[in-house]
Amino acid sequence: MMLTIVDFGVFIAILAQIPDPIRKLTNVLGKLQKVLVSVDSVFF
């Protein structure tokens, strides 16, 4: 299987898009952690 220049370009373009969803997921998990700490301090 040969990798063409176009295939390589598509691969690099896909790799370039990976950090944004990871960053968003990290932000959501951080907010969830803050909520859980708040709930813990209120109820326990």
Backbone bond lengths (Angstrom), bond angles and torsions (degrees), N, CA, C in turn:
res aa  C-N    CA-C-N  psi(-1)  N-CA   C-N-CA  omega(-1)  CA-C   N-CA-C  phi
1 M - - - 1.450 - - 1.530 108.81 -
2 M 1.294 115.88 123.07 1.466 120.85 179.92 1.525 109.71 -98.39
3 L 1.290 115.24 140.19 1.455 121.80 176.79 1.522 107.83 -96.32
4 T 1.317 115.88 118.62 1.461 119.34 -179.58 1.528 109.81 -85.57
5 I 1.299 115.59 169.48 1.471 121.07 177.30 1.528 110.14 -61.69
6 V 1.321 116.72 -39.13 1.474 120.93 179.61 1.524 109.68 -65.02
7 D 1.326 117.38 -45.67 1.464 120.83 178.28 1.523 111.02 -58.97
8 F 1.316 115.75 -43.27 1.458 120.47 179.19 1.532 110.74 -63.31
9 G 1.329 117.10 -41.22 1.466 121.01 177.90 1.514 112.26 -62.87
10 V 1.326 115.86 -41.53 1.471 120.11 177.91 1.525 109.56 -64.32
11 F 1.315 116.68 -42.86 1.461 121.57 179.08 1.530 111.08 -59.70
12 I 1.323 117.17 -45.54 1.466 120.89 178.92 1.530 110.71 -65.15
13 A 1.326 117.35 -39.01 1.466 120.56 178.69 1.526 111.16 -63.41
14 I 1.318 116.78 -39.47 1.469 120.49 177.90 1.522 110.14 -66.64
15 L 1.327 116.84 -43.43 1.468 120.06 178.97 1.526 111.57 -61.51
16 A 1.321 116.83 -34.62 1.465 120.69 -179.14 1.527 111.77 -67.96
17 Q 1.321 117.71 -21.87 1.461 121.48 -177.78 1.521 112.73 -89.78
18 I 1.312 118.81 -8.16 1.460 121.80 -175.77 1.533 113.38 -68.24
19 P 1.329 121.27 -42.57 1.474 119.54 -174.47 1.524 115.02 -60.00
20 D 1.314 119.44 -34.28 1.470 121.02 -176.57 1.533 112.48 -62.43
21 P 1.333 120.55 -50.65 1.470 118.93 177.77 1.530 112.75 -62.39
22 I 1.318 117.11 -34.46 1.464 119.68 178.12 1.526 109.90 -65.88
23 R 1.321 116.59 -41.18 1.470 121.08 178.47 1.524 110.05 -63.00
24 K 1.321 117.64 -43.25 1.469 120.86 179.04 1.527 111.13 -63.61
25 L 1.324 116.52 -42.57 1.460 120.59 179.06 1.522 110.28 -62.92
26 T 1.314 117.41 -41.03 1.460 121.46 178.80 1.518 110.67 -62.62
27 N 1.331 117.16 -41.15 1.476 120.47 177.98 1.519 111.15 -63.39
28 V 1.321 117.49 -42.29 1.466 121.23 179.61 1.523 109.95 -64.23
29 L 1.315 116.87 -43.95 1.461 119.95 -179.63 1.526 111.02 -65.14
30 G 1.317 117.55 -35.86 1.460 121.05 176.89 1.524 111.50 -64.60
31 K 1.318 116.55 -43.19 1.466 120.58 177.93 1.528 110.61 -65.01
32 L 1.326 116.89 -41.06 1.462 121.11 178.45 1.527 110.58 -61.64
33 Q 1.307 116.59 -40.43 1.457 120.48 178.76 1.528 110.89 -63.03
34 K 1.334 117.47 -41.40 1.461 120.80 178.08 1.530 110.59 -63.49
35 V 1.335 117.21 -40.24 1.462 120.88 178.09 1.521 110.35 -63.17
36 L 1.318 116.80 -44.11 1.465 119.94 -179.37 1.522 111.81 -64.17
37 V 1.324 118.12 -37.70 1.462 121.15 177.06 1.525 109.81 -66.21
38 S 1.328 117.08 -39.93 1.466 120.84 178.58 1.522 111.00 -64.20
39 V 1.318 115.90 -45.45 1.468 120.22 179.07 1.527 109.84 -61.78
40 D 1.314 116.28 -41.97 1.454 120.70 -179.85 1.525 110.94 -62.09
41 S 1.334 117.63 -40.25 1.462 120.02 -178.67 1.531 111.93 -72.52
42 V 1.310 118.08 -25.83 1.456 121.32 -179.47 1.524 111.19 -82.07
43 F 1.323 117.18 -42.21 1.464 120.05 -171.92 1.514 114.64 -99.69
44 F 1.309 119.63 -11.95 1.473 118.65 -175.62 1.496 112.19 -127.68
